[in-house]
Amino acid sequence: MFPSVPLLQQIGLAILLTVTIGWAVSQARIVRRHRFGAPSGSGTRPLLRAVPRQTGPAGPPSERVELSAAEREAFAGLVRQLDGNERH
């Protein structure tokens, strides 16, 4: 490989390089397995395919706010303005 480097150092460098590449490949496989949810033994949870519902018996209660007549009119005006259907 290198003419000025002794053979023992070249062998050590080759071993170190092989171990480093093997470690990097194994880390990449572990991260990929964890990221994409492939089963790696017992106790793993499957990935969610959708966001679960937030309301209902297990979720927080729905909130409702009563608006005054002036607030309802202001909101209706805002909706008309945003919709572009406001009549002057």
PDB file of N, CA, C and O in Angstrom:
ATOM      1  N   MET A   1       0.829  -1.188   0.000  1.00  0.00           N
ATOM      2  CA  MET A   1       0.000   0.000   0.000  1.00  0.00           C
ATOM      3  C   MET A   1       0.875   1.253   0.000  1.00  0.00           C
ATOM      4  O   MET A   1       1.008   1.934  -1.017  1.00  0.00           O
ATOM      5  N   PHE A   2       1.470   1.545   1.162  1.00  0.00           N
ATOM      6  CA  PHE A   2       2.315   2.729   1.272  1.00  0.00           C
ATOM      7  C   PHE A   2       3.747   2.267   1.482  1.00  0.00           C
ATOM      8  O   PHE A   2       4.004   1.510   2.418  1.00  0.00           O
ATOM      9  N   PRO A   3       4.678   2.688   0.659  1.00  0.00           N
ATOM     10  CA  PRO A   3       6.053   2.182   0.778  1.00  0.00           C
ATOM     11  C   PRO A   3       6.756   2.642   2.050  1.00  0.00           C
ATOM     12  O   PRO A   3       7.649   1.942   2.527  1.00  0.00           O
ATOM     13  N   SER A   4       6.395   3.782   2.613  1.00  0.00           N
ATOM     14  CA  SER A   4       7.115   4.281   3.781  1.00  0.00           C
ATOM     15  C   SER A   4       6.486   3.833   5.106  1.00  0.00           C
ATOM     16  O   SER A   4       7.011   4.159   6.171  1.00  0.00           O
ATOM     17  N   VAL A   5       5.371   3.090   5.061  1.00  0.00           N
ATOM     18  CA  VAL A   5       4.695   2.639   6.275  1.00  0.00           C
ATOM     19  C   VAL A   5       4.977   1.151   6.455  1.00  0.00           C
ATOM     20  O   VAL A   5       4.830   0.375   5.511  1.00  0.00           O
ATOM     21  N   PRO A   6       5.386   0.743   7.676  1.00  0.00           N
ATOM     22  CA  PRO A   6       5.690  -0.677   7.914  1.00  0.00           C
ATOM     23  C   PRO A   6       4.454  -1.565   7.687  1.00  0.00           C
ATOM     24  O   PRO A   6       3.321  -1.094   7.788  1.00  0.00           O
ATOM     25  N   LEU A   7       4.677  -2.830   7.386  1.00  0.00           N
ATOM     26  CA  LEU A   7       3.622  -3.783   7.082  1.00  0.00           C
ATOM     27  C   LEU A   7       2.669  -3.962   8.257  1.00  0.00           C
ATOM     28  O   LEU A   7       1.461  -4.075   8.050  1.00  0.00           O
ATOM     29  N   LEU A   8       3.179  -3.989   9.479  1.00  0.00           N
ATOM     30  CA  LEU A   8       2.328  -4.165  10.656  1.00  0.00           C
ATOM     31  C   LEU A   8       1.343  -2.999  10.795  1.00  0.00           C
ATOM     32  O   LEU A   8       0.184  -3.210  11.153  1.00  0.00           O
ATOM     33  N   GLN A   9       1.787  -1.790  10.520  1.00  0.00           N
ATOM     34  CA  GLN A   9       0.888  -0.637  10.589  1.00  0.00           C
ATOM     35  C   GLN A   9      -0.159  -0.690   9.472  1.00  0.00           C
ATOM     36  O   GLN A   9      -1.302  -0.284   9.683  1.00  0.00           O
ATOM     37  N   GLN A  10       0.209  -1.174   8.308  1.00  0.00           N
ATOM     38  CA  GLN A  10      -0.743  -1.310   7.216  1.00  0.00           C
ATOM     39  C   GLN A  10      -1.828  -2.337   7.561  1.00  0.00           C
ATOM     40  O   GLN A  10      -3.007  -2.127   7.273  1.00  0.00           O
ATOM     41  N   ILE A  11      -1.414  -3.449   8.182  1.00  0.00           N
ATOM     42  CA  ILE A  11      -2.379  -4.462   8.603  1.00  0.00           C
ATOM     43  C   ILE A  11      -3.308  -3.893   9.669  1.00  0.00           C
ATOM     44  O   ILE A  11      -4.519  -4.113   9.629  1.00  0.00           O
ATOM     45  N   GLY A  12      -2.741  -3.166  10.616  1.00  0.00           N
ATOM     46  CA  GLY A  12      -3.557  -2.543  11.660  1.00  0.00           C
ATOM     47  C   GLY A  12      -4.541  -1.541  11.082  1.00  0.00           C
ATOM     48  O   GLY A  12      -5.693  -1.479  11.511  1.00  0.00           O
ATOM     49  N   LEU A  13      -4.098  -0.767  10.120  1.00  0.00           N
ATOM     50  CA  LEU A  13      -4.976   0.197   9.474  1.00  0.00           C
ATOM     51  C   LEU A  13      -6.096  -0.518   8.728  1.00  0.00           C
ATOM     52  O   LEU A  13      -7.242  -0.070   8.780  1.00  0.00           O
ATOM     53  N   ALA A  14      -5.804  -1.601   8.044  1.00  0.00           N
ATOM     54  CA  ALA A  14      -6.827  -2.359   7.311  1.00  0.00           C
ATOM     55  C   ALA A  14      -7.851  -2.945   8.282  1.00  0.00           C
ATOM     56  O   ALA A  14      -9.052  -2.907   8.014  1.00  0.00           O
ATOM     57  N   ILE A  15      -7.378  -3.489   9.413  1.00  0.00           N
ATOM     58  CA  ILE A  15      -8.296  -4.045  10.416  1.00  0.00           C
ATOM     59  C   ILE A  15      -9.169  -2.937  11.003  1.00  0.00           C
ATOM     60  O   ILE A  15     -10.381  -3.105  11.134  1.00  0.00           O
ATOM     61  N   LEU A  16      -8.557  -1.808  11.355  1.00  0.00           N
ATOM     62  CA  LEU A  16      -9.311  -0.687  11.918  1.00  0.00           C
ATOM     63  C   LEU A  16     -10.356  -0.174  10.927  1.00  0.00           C
ATOM     64  O   LEU A  16     -11.482   0.135  11.314  1.00  0.00           O
ATOM     65  N   LEU A  17      -9.982  -0.086   9.652  1.00  0.00           N
ATOM     66  CA  LEU A  17     -10.909   0.362   8.632  1.00  0.00           C
ATOM     67  C   LEU A  17     -12.070  -0.618   8.463  1.00  0.00           C
ATOM     68  O   LEU A  17     -13.217  -0.198   8.310  1.00  0.00           O
ATOM     69  N   THR A  18     -11.781  -1.915   8.491  1.00  0.00           N
ATOM     70  CA  THR A  18     -12.823  -2.939   8.364  1.00  0.00           C
ATOM     71  C   THR A  18     -13.792  -2.890   9.542  1.00  0.00           C
ATOM     72  O   THR A  18     -15.006  -2.972   9.357  1.00  0.00           O
ATOM     73  N   VAL A  19     -13.256  -2.756  10.747  1.00  0.00           N
ATOM     74  CA  VAL A  19     -14.107  -2.673  11.942  1.00  0.00           C
ATOM     75  C   VAL A  19     -14.966  -1.408  11.893  1.00  0.00           C
ATOM     76  O   VAL A  19     -16.146  -1.453  12.241  1.00  0.00           O
ATOM     77  N   THR A  20     -14.399  -0.302  11.474  1.00  0.00           N
ATOM     78  CA  THR A  20     -15.150   0.958  11.396  1.00  0.00           C
ATOM     79  C   THR A  20     -16.287   0.853  10.382  1.00  0.00           C
ATOM     80  O   THR A  20     -17.401   1.297  10.656  1.00  0.00           O
ATOM     81  N   ILE A  21     -16.021   0.278   9.232  1.00  0.00           N
ATOM     82  CA  ILE A  21     -17.066   0.121   8.214  1.00  0.00           C
ATOM     83  C   ILE A  21     -18.156  -0.827   8.717  1.00  0.00           C
ATOM     84  O   ILE A  21     -19.342  -0.568   8.514  1.00  0.00           O
ATOM     85  N   GLY A  22     -17.767  -1.911   9.365  1.00  0.00           N
ATOM     86  CA  GLY A  22     -18.753  -2.841   9.926  1.00  0.00           C
ATOM     87  C   GLY A  22     -19.619  -2.174  10.984  1.00  0.00           C
ATOM     88  O   GLY A  22     -20.830  -2.388  11.020  1.00  0.00           O
ATOM     89  N   TRP A  23     -19.007  -1.364  11.847  1.00  0.00           N
ATOM     90  CA  TRP A  23     -19.762  -0.639  12.877  1.00  0.00           C
ATOM     91  C   TRP A  23     -20.748   0.335  12.235  1.00  0.00           C
ATOM     92  O   TRP A  23     -21.903   0.409  12.654  1.00  0.00           O
ATOM     93  N   ALA A  24     -20.301   1.088  11.217  1.00  0.00           N
ATOM     94  CA  ALA A  24     -21.171   2.064  10.567  1.00  0.00           C
ATOM     95  C   ALA A  24     -22.350   1.374   9.878  1.00  0.00           C
ATOM     96  O   ALA A  24     -23.477   1.866   9.937  1.00  0.00           O
ATOM     97  N   VAL A  25     -22.093   0.238   9.226  1.00  0.00           N
ATOM     98  CA  VAL A  25     -23.181  -0.489   8.564  1.00  0.00           C
ATOM     99  C   VAL A  25     -24.174  -1.009   9.595  1.00  0.00           C
ATOM    100  O   VAL A  25     -25.383  -0.919   9.382  1.00  0.00           O
ATOM    101  N   SER A  26     -23.688  -1.548  10.702  1.00  0.00           N
ATOM    102  CA  SER A  26     -24.604  -2.062  11.719  1.00  0.00           C
ATOM    103  C   SER A  26     -25.418  -0.937  12.353  1.00  0.00           C
ATOM    104  O   SER A  26     -26.599  -1.124  12.643  1.00  0.00           O
ATOM    105  N   GLN A  27     -24.813   0.214  12.569  1.00  0.00           N
ATOM    106  CA  GLN A  27     -25.562   1.348  13.118  1.00  0.00           C
ATOM    107  C   GLN A  27     -26.634   1.822  12.149  1.00  0.00           C
ATOM    108  O   GLN A  27     -27.742   2.156  12.566  1.00  0.00           O
ATOM    109  N   ALA A  28     -26.317   1.852  10.868  1.00  0.00           N
ATOM    110  CA  ALA A  28     -27.299   2.257   9.862  1.00  0.00           C
ATOM    111  C   ALA A  28     -28.464   1.281   9.828  1.00  0.00           C
ATOM    112  O   ALA A  28     -29.612   1.706   9.697  1.00  0.00           O
ATOM    113  N   ARG A  29     -28.201  -0.004   9.942  1.00  0.00           N
ATOM    114  CA  ARG A  29     -29.277  -1.002   9.948  1.00  0.00           C
ATOM    115  C   ARG A  29     -30.146  -0.869  11.187  1.00  0.00           C
ATOM    116  O   ARG A  29     -31.367  -1.004  11.100  1.00  0.00           O
ATOM    117  N   ILE A  30     -29.536  -0.604  12.342  1.00  0.00           N
ATOM    118  CA  ILE A  30     -30.306  -0.437  13.578  1.00  0.00           C
ATOM    119  C   ILE A  30     -31.199   0.789  13.478  1.00  0.00           C
ATOM    120  O   ILE A  30     -32.370   0.735  13.853  1.00  0.00           O
ATOM    121  N   VAL A  31     -30.658   1.890  12.977  1.00  0.00           N
ATOM    122  CA  VAL A  31     -31.455   3.115  12.849  1.00  0.00           C
ATOM    123  C   VAL A  31     -32.583   2.908  11.849  1.00  0.00           C
ATOM    124  O   VAL A  31     -33.710   3.334  12.102  1.00  0.00           O
ATOM    125  N   ARG A  32     -32.309   2.272  10.731  1.00  0.00           N
ATOM    126  CA  ARG A  32     -33.340   2.028   9.724  1.00  0.00           C
ATOM    127  C   ARG A  32     -34.432   1.121  10.285  1.00  0.00           C
ATOM    128  O   ARG A  32     -35.616   1.363  10.054  1.00  0.00           O
ATOM    129  N   ARG A  33     -34.044   0.086  11.015  1.00  0.00           N
ATOM    130  CA  ARG A  33     -35.021  -0.828  11.602  1.00  0.00           C
ATOM    131  C   ARG A  33     -35.893  -0.094  12.615  1.00  0.00           C
ATOM    132  O   ARG A  33     -37.105  -0.305  12.666  1.00  0.00           O
ATOM    133  N   HIS A  34     -35.281   0.759  13.412  1.00  0.00           N
ATOM    134  CA  HIS A  34     -36.044   1.509  14.408  1.00  0.00           C
ATOM    135  C   HIS A  34     -36.943   2.545  13.741  1.00  0.00           C
ATOM    136  O   HIS A  34     -38.081   2.733  14.171  1.00  0.00           O
ATOM    137  N   ARG A  35     -36.463   3.211  12.712  1.00  0.00           N
ATOM    138  CA  ARG A  35     -37.224   4.272  12.057  1.00  0.00           C
ATOM    139  C   ARG A  35     -38.427   3.730  11.308  1.00  0.00           C
ATOM    140  O   ARG A  35     -39.500   4.331  11.361  1.00  0.00           O
ATOM    141  N   PHE A  36     -38.279   2.618  10.616  1.00  0.00           N
ATOM    142  CA  PHE A  36     -39.361   2.101   9.792  1.00  0.00           C
ATOM    143  C   PHE A  36     -40.185   1.042  10.499  1.00  0.00           C
ATOM    144  O   PHE A  36     -41.075   0.459   9.880  1.00  0.00           O
ATOM    145  N   GLY A  37     -39.927   0.774  11.760  1.00  0.00           N
ATOM    146  CA  GLY A  37     -40.780  -0.079  12.563  1.00  0.00           C
ATOM    147  C   GLY A  37     -40.704  -1.556  12.259  1.00  0.00           C
ATOM    148  O   GLY A  37     -41.658  -2.281  12.543  1.00  0.00           O
ATOM    149  N   ALA A  38     -39.608  -2.035  11.692  1.00  0.00           N
ATOM    150  CA  ALA A  38     -39.481  -3.469  11.480  1.00  0.00           C
ATOM    151  C   ALA A  38     -39.352  -4.147  12.832  1.00  0.00           C
ATOM    152  O   ALA A  38     -38.652  -3.635  13.705  1.00  0.00           O
ATOM    153  N   PRO A  39     -40.004  -5.279  13.030  1.00  0.00           N
ATOM    154  CA  PRO A  39     -39.943  -5.921  14.332  1.00  0.00           C
ATOM    155  C   PRO A  39     -38.530  -6.378  14.662  1.00  0.00           C
ATOM    156  O   PRO A  39     -37.881  -7.058  13.868  1.00  0.00           O
ATOM    157  N   SER A  40     -38.073  -6.001  15.826  1.00  0.00           N
ATOM    158  CA  SER A  40     -36.724  -6.394  16.249  1.00  0.00           C
ATOM    159  C   SER A  40     -36.783  -7.263  17.494  1.00  0.00           C
ATOM    160  O   SER A  40     -35.778  -7.422  18.187  1.00  0.00           O
ATOM    161  N   GLY A  41     -37.938  -7.822  17.781  1.00  0.00           N
ATOM    162  CA  GLY A  41     -38.088  -8.654  18.958  1.00  0.00           C
ATOM    163  C   GLY A  41     -39.404  -8.353  19.638  1.00  0.00           C
ATOM    164  O   GLY A  41     -40.262  -7.665  19.084  1.00  0.00           O
ATOM    165  N   SER A  42     -39.556  -8.869  20.833  1.00  0.00           N
ATOM    166  CA  SER A  42     -40.808  -8.640  21.551  1.00  0.00           C
ATOM    167  C   SER A  42     -40.831  -7.246  22.145  1.00  0.00           C
ATOM    168  O   SER A  42     -39.784  -6.675  22.448  1.00  0.00           O
ATOM    169  N   GLY A  43     -42.020  -6.703  22.313  1.00  0.00           N
ATOM    170  CA  GLY A  43     -42.170  -5.399  22.940  1.00  0.00           C
ATOM    171  C   GLY A  43     -42.148  -4.229  21.992  1.00  0.00           C
ATOM    172  O   GLY A  43     -42.190  -3.086  22.446  1.00  0.00           O
ATOM    173  N   THR A  44     -42.085  -4.460  20.691  1.00  0.00           N
ATOM    174  CA  THR A  44     -42.085  -3.339  19.760  1.00  0.00           C
ATOM    175  C   THR A  44     -43.519  -2.970  19.418  1.00  0.00           C
ATOM    176  O   THR A  44     -44.392  -3.836  19.359  1.00  0.00           O
ATOM    177  N   ARG A  45     -43.756  -1.710  19.196  1.00  0.00           N
ATOM    178  CA  ARG A  45     -45.086  -1.227  18.845  1.00  0.00           C
ATOM    179  C   ARG A  45     -45.140  -0.952  17.354  1.00  0.00           C
ATOM    180  O   ARG A  45     -44.171  -0.443  16.790  1.00  0.00           O
ATOM    181  N   PRO A  46     -46.255  -1.276  16.700  1.00  0.00           N
ATOM    182  CA  PRO A  46     -46.360  -0.975  15.269  1.00  0.00           C
ATOM    183  C   PRO A  46     -46.509   0.521  15.055  1.00  0.00           C
ATOM    184  O   PRO A  46     -46.961   1.249  15.938  1.00  0.00           O
ATOM    185  N   LEU A  47     -46.121   0.966  13.865  1.00  0.00           N
ATOM    186  CA  LEU A  47     -46.255   2.373  13.518  1.00  0.00           C
ATOM    187  C   LEU A  47     -47.714   2.729  13.328  1.00  0.00           C
ATOM    188  O   LEU A  47     -48.506   1.898  12.883  1.00  0.00           O
ATOM    189  N   LEU A  48     -48.075   3.962  13.662  1.00  0.00           N
ATOM    190  CA  LEU A  48     -49.426   4.431  13.432  1.00  0.00           C
ATOM    191  C   LEU A  48     -49.586   4.799  11.963  1.00  0.00           C
ATOM    192  O   LEU A  48     -48.716   5.456  11.392  1.00  0.00           O
ATOM    193  N   ARG A  49     -50.658   4.394  11.366  1.00  0.00           N
ATOM    194  CA  ARG A  49     -50.919   4.730   9.970  1.00  0.00           C
ATOM    195  C   ARG A  49     -51.680   6.046   9.856  1.00  0.00           C
ATOM    196  O   ARG A  49     -51.726   6.634   8.776  1.00  0.00           O
ATOM    197  N   ALA A  50     -52.275   6.518  10.945  1.00  0.00           N
ATOM    198  CA  ALA A  50     -53.008   7.775  10.957  1.00  0.00           C
ATOM    199  C   ALA A  50     -52.973   8.335  12.372  1.00  0.00           C
ATOM    200  O   ALA A  50     -52.666   7.621  13.326  1.00  0.00           O
ATOM    201  N   VAL A  51     -53.281   9.584  12.494  1.00  0.00           N
ATOM    202  CA  VAL A  51     -53.334  10.208  13.814  1.00  0.00           C
ATOM    203  C   VAL A  51     -54.620   9.766  14.497  1.00  0.00           C
ATOM    204  O   VAL A  51     -55.695   9.890  13.909  1.00  0.00           O
ATOM    205  N   PRO A  52     -54.542   9.255  15.717  1.00  0.00           N
ATOM    206  CA  PRO A  52     -55.758   8.811  16.392  1.00  0.00           C
ATOM    207  C   PRO A  52     -56.665   9.997  16.726  1.00  0.00           C
ATOM    208  O   PRO A  52     -56.198  11.130  16.853  1.00  0.00           O
ATOM    209  N   ARG A  53     -57.952   9.727  16.864  1.00  0.00           N
ATOM    210  CA  ARG A  53     -58.914  10.774  17.190  1.00  0.00           C
ATOM    211  C   ARG A  53     -58.594  11.352  18.557  1.00  0.00           C
ATOM    212  O   ARG A  53     -58.200  10.630  19.473  1.00  0.00           O
ATOM    213  N   GLN A  54     -58.767  12.652  18.684  1.00  0.00           N
ATOM    214  CA  GLN A  54     -58.449  13.336  19.938  1.00  0.00           C
ATOM    215  C   GLN A  54     -59.688  13.562  20.797  1.00  0.00           C
ATOM    216  O   GLN A  54     -59.564  13.949  21.959  1.00  0.00           O
ATOM    217  N   THR A  55     -60.865  13.331  20.257  1.00  0.00           N
ATOM    218  CA  THR A  55     -62.082  13.515  21.036  1.00  0.00           C
ATOM    219  C   THR A  55     -62.685  12.164  21.348  1.00  0.00           C
ATOM    220  O   THR A  55     -62.265  11.147  20.796  1.00  0.00           O
ATOM    221  N   GLY A  56     -63.645  12.150  22.212  1.00  0.00           N
ATOM    222  CA  GLY A  56     -64.289  10.904  22.598  1.00  0.00           C
ATOM    223  C   GLY A  56     -63.958  10.581  24.040  1.00  0.00           C
ATOM    224  O   GLY A  56     -63.415  11.417  24.762  1.00  0.00           O
ATOM    225  N   PRO A  57     -64.283   9.373  24.457  1.00  0.00           N
ATOM    226  CA  PRO A  57     -64.077   9.025  25.868  1.00  0.00           C
ATOM    227  C   PRO A  57     -62.611   9.064  26.296  1.00  0.00           C
ATOM    228  O   PRO A  57     -62.319   9.370  27.452  1.00  0.00           O
ATOM    229  N   ALA A  58     -61.682   8.760  25.382  1.00  0.00           N
ATOM    230  CA  ALA A  58     -60.271   8.726  25.750  1.00  0.00           C
ATOM    231  C   ALA A  58     -59.578  10.069  25.548  1.00  0.00           C
ATOM    232  O   ALA A  58     -58.486  10.282  26.074  1.00  0.00           O
ATOM    233  N   GLY A  59     -60.190  10.968  24.802  1.00  0.00           N
ATOM    234  CA  GLY A  59     -59.541  12.234  24.503  1.00  0.00           C
ATOM    235  C   GLY A  59     -60.087  13.368  25.338  1.00  0.00           C
ATOM    236  O   GLY A  59     -60.984  13.167  26.157  1.00  0.00           O
ATOM    237  N   PRO A  60     -59.554  14.554  25.138  1.00  0.00           N
ATOM    238  CA  PRO A  60     -60.051  15.708  25.892  1.00  0.00           C
ATOM    239  C   PRO A  60     -61.453  16.082  25.433  1.00  0.00           C
ATOM    240  O   PRO A  60     -61.820  15.807  24.291  1.00  0.00           O
ATOM    241  N   PRO A  61     -62.241  16.705  26.305  1.00  0.00           N
ATOM    242  CA  PRO A  61     -63.596  17.084  25.910  1.00  0.00           C
ATOM    243  C   PRO A  61     -63.569  18.223  24.888  1.00  0.00           C
ATOM    244  O   PRO A  61     -62.639  19.029  24.860  1.00  0.00           O
ATOM    245  N   SER A  62     -64.593  18.270  24.062  1.00  0.00           N
ATOM    246  CA  SER A  62     -64.708  19.344  23.085  1.00  0.00           C
ATOM    247  C   SER A  62     -65.036  20.644  23.799  1.00  0.00           C
ATOM    248  O   SER A  62     -65.725  20.647  24.819  1.00  0.00           O
ATOM    249  N   GLU A  63     -64.540  21.741  23.260  1.00  0.00           N
ATOM    250  CA  GLU A  63     -64.810  23.038  23.862  1.00  0.00           C
ATOM    251  C   GLU A  63     -65.833  23.781  23.027  1.00  0.00           C
ATOM    252  O   GLU A  63     -65.866  23.659  21.802  1.00  0.00           O
ATOM    253  N   ARG A  64     -66.661  24.548  23.703  1.00  0.00           N
ATOM    254  CA  ARG A  64     -67.677  25.330  23.022  1.00  0.00           C
ATOM    255  C   ARG A  64     -67.743  26.685  23.704  1.00  0.00           C
ATOM    256  O   ARG A  64     -67.768  26.775  24.931  1.00  0.00           O
ATOM    257  N   VAL A  65     -67.773  27.731  22.903  1.00  0.00           N
ATOM    258  CA  VAL A  65     -67.823  29.090  23.428  1.00  0.00           C
ATOM    259  C   VAL A  65     -69.064  29.766  22.866  1.00  0.00           C
ATOM    260  O   VAL A  65     -69.287  29.759  21.656  1.00  0.00           O
ATOM    261  N   GLU A  66     -69.858  30.340  23.733  1.00  0.00           N
ATOM    262  CA  GLU A  66     -71.049  31.073  23.309  1.00  0.00           C
ATOM    263  C   GLU A  66     -70.638  32.483  22.903  1.00  0.00           C
ATOM    264  O   GLU A  66     -69.944  33.172  23.651  1.00  0.00           O
ATOM    265  N   LEU A  67     -71.070  32.914  21.713  1.00  0.00           N
ATOM    266  CA  LEU A  67     -70.749  34.250  21.226  1.00  0.00           C
ATOM    267  C   LEU A  67     -71.962  35.158  21.410  1.00  0.00           C
ATOM    268  O   LEU A  67     -73.113  34.729  21.319  1.00  0.00           O
ATOM    269  N   SER A  68     -71.665  36.411  21.669  1.00  0.00           N
ATOM    270  CA  SER A  68     -72.749  37.389  21.753  1.00  0.00           C
ATOM    271  C   SER A  68     -73.205  37.733  20.339  1.00  0.00           C
ATOM    272  O   SER A  68     -72.558  37.348  19.365  1.00  0.00           O
ATOM    273  N   ALA A  69     -74.310  38.452  20.224  1.00  0.00           N
ATOM    274  CA  ALA A  69     -74.836  38.834  18.910  1.00  0.00           C
ATOM    275  C   ALA A  69     -73.832  39.698  18.155  1.00  0.00           C
ATOM    276  O   ALA A  69     -73.648  39.524  16.950  1.00  0.00           O
ATOM    277  N   ALA A  70     -73.178  40.633  18.857  1.00  0.00           N
ATOM    278  CA  ALA A  70     -72.184  41.498  18.212  1.00  0.00           C
ATOM    279  C   ALA A  70     -70.988  40.683  17.727  1.00  0.00           C
ATOM    280  O   ALA A  70     -70.444  40.958  16.657  1.00  0.00           O
ATOM    281  N   GLU A  71     -70.577  39.685  18.504  1.00  0.00           N
ATOM    282  CA  GLU A  71     -69.449  38.847  18.097  1.00  0.00           C
ATOM    283  C   GLU A  71     -69.826  37.984  16.890  1.00  0.00           C
ATOM    284  O   GLU A  71     -69.018  37.798  15.980  1.00  0.00           O
ATOM    285  N   ARG A  72     -71.054  37.460  16.885  1.00  0.00           N
ATOM    286  CA  ARG A  72     -71.500  36.674  15.733  1.00  0.00           C
ATOM    287  C   ARG A  72     -71.539  37.529  14.469  1.00  0.00           C
ATOM    288  O   ARG A  72     -71.135  37.071  13.400  1.00  0.00           O
ATOM    289  N   GLU A  73     -72.018  38.759  14.580  1.00  0.00           N
ATOM    290  CA  GLU A  73     -72.078  39.661  13.426  1.00  0.00           C
ATOM    291  C   GLU A  73     -70.667  40.025  12.940  1.00  0.00           C
ATOM    292  O   GLU A  73     -70.409  40.076  11.737  1.00  0.00           O
ATOM    293  N   ALA A  74     -69.761  40.276  13.892  1.00  0.00           N
ATOM    294  CA  ALA A  74     -68.381  40.589  13.513  1.00  0.00           C
ATOM    295  C   ALA A  74     -67.729  39.395  12.814  1.00  0.00           C
ATOM    296  O   ALA A  74     -66.998  39.565  11.839  1.00  0.00           O
ATOM    297  N   PHE A  75     -67.996  38.192  13.314  1.00  0.00           N
ATOM    298  CA  PHE A  75     -67.442  36.989  12.694  1.00  0.00           C
ATOM    299  C   PHE A  75     -68.026  36.795  11.297  1.00  0.00           C
ATOM    300  O   PHE A  75     -67.298  36.459  10.363  1.00  0.00           O
ATOM    301  N   ALA A  76     -69.330  37.003  11.148  1.00  0.00           N
ATOM    302  CA  ALA A  76     -69.963  36.873   9.832  1.00  0.00           C
ATOM    303  C   ALA A  76     -69.375  37.891   8.853  1.00  0.00           C
ATOM    304  O   ALA A  76     -69.163  37.573   7.683  1.00  0.00           O
ATOM    305  N   GLY A  77     -69.108  39.124   9.331  1.00  0.00           N
ATOM    306  CA  GLY A  77     -68.484  40.123   8.473  1.00  0.00           C
ATOM    307  C   GLY A  77     -67.080  39.721   8.065  1.00  0.00           C
ATOM    308  O   GLY A  77     -66.671  39.945   6.925  1.00  0.00           O
ATOM    309  N   LEU A  78     -66.341  39.127   8.990  1.00  0.00           N
ATOM    310  CA  LEU A  78     -64.992  38.667   8.671  1.00  0.00           C
ATOM    311  C   LEU A  78     -65.029  37.550   7.635  1.00  0.00           C
ATOM    312  O   LEU A  78     -64.216  37.524   6.711  1.00  0.00           O
ATOM    313  N   VAL A  79     -65.971  36.631   7.791  1.00  0.00           N
ATOM    314  CA  VAL A  79     -66.092  35.537   6.835  1.00  0.00           C
ATOM    315  C   VAL A  79     -66.454  36.084   5.462  1.00  0.00           C
ATOM    316  O   VAL A  79     -65.893  35.647   4.457  1.00  0.00           O
ATOM    317  N   ARG A  80     -67.379  37.026   5.403  1.00  0.00           N
ATOM    318  CA  ARG A  80     -67.741  37.621   4.112  1.00  0.00           C
ATOM    319  C   ARG A  80     -66.546  38.336   3.490  1.00  0.00           C
ATOM    320  O   ARG A  80     -66.341  38.276   2.278  1.00  0.00           O
ATOM    321  N   GLN A  81     -65.763  39.012   4.321  1.00  0.00           N
ATOM    322  CA  GLN A  81     -64.590  39.736   3.823  1.00  0.00           C
ATOM    323  C   GLN A  81     -63.552  38.762   3.258  1.00  0.00           C
ATOM    324  O   GLN A  81     -62.985  38.998   2.191  1.00  0.00           O
ATOM    325  N   LEU A  82     -63.313  37.689   3.969  1.00  0.00           N
ATOM    326  CA  LEU A  82     -62.342  36.711   3.504  1.00  0.00           C
ATOM    327  C   LEU A  82     -62.852  35.941   2.288  1.00  0.00           C
ATOM    328  O   LEU A  82     -62.071  35.523   1.432  1.00  0.00           O
ATOM    329  N   ASP A  83     -64.155  35.763   2.224  1.00  0.00           N
ATOM    330  CA  ASP A  83     -64.745  35.039   1.119  1.00  0.00           C
ATOM    331  C   ASP A  83     -64.833  35.908  -0.134  1.00  0.00           C
ATOM    332  O   ASP A  83     -64.966  35.383  -1.240  1.00  0.00           O
ATOM    333  N   GLY A  84     -64.762  37.231   0.025  1.00  0.00           N
ATOM    334  CA  GLY A  84     -64.819  38.127  -1.108  1.00  0.00           C
ATOM    335  C   GLY A  84     -66.224  38.457  -1.534  1.00  0.00           C
ATOM    336  O   GLY A  84     -66.427  39.011  -2.614  1.00  0.00           O
ATOM    337  N   ASN A  85     -67.212  38.126  -0.703  1.00  0.00           N
ATOM    338  CA  ASN A  85     -68.609  38.358  -1.054  1.00  0.00           C
ATOM    339  C   ASN A  85     -69.205  39.506  -0.254  1.00  0.00           C
ATOM    340  O   ASN A  85     -70.427  39.595  -0.141  1.00  0.00           O
ATOM    341  N   GLU A  86     -68.400  40.365   0.290  1.00  0.00           N
ATOM    342  CA  GLU A  86     -68.932  41.471   1.088  1.00  0.00           C
ATOM    343  C   GLU A  86     -69.634  42.482   0.174  1.00  0.00           C
ATOM    344  O   GLU A  86     -69.095  42.889  -0.855  1.00  0.00           O
ATOM    345  N   ARG A  87     -70.824  42.870   0.568  1.00  0.00           N
ATOM    346  CA  ARG A  87     -71.600  43.841  -0.222  1.00  0.00           C
ATOM    347  C   ARG A  87     -71.563  45.185   0.479  1.00  0.00           C
ATOM    348  O   ARG A  87     -71.803  45.264   1.684  1.00  0.00           O
ATOM    349  N   HIS A  88     -71.274  46.217  -0.244  1.00  0.00           N
ATOM    350  CA  HIS A  88     -71.219  47.576   0.341  1.00  0.00           C
ATOM    351  C   HIS A  88     -72.516  48.270   0.131  1.00  0.00           C
ATOM    352  O   HIS A  88     -72.676  49.418   0.546  1.00  0.00           O
TER     353      HIS A  88
END
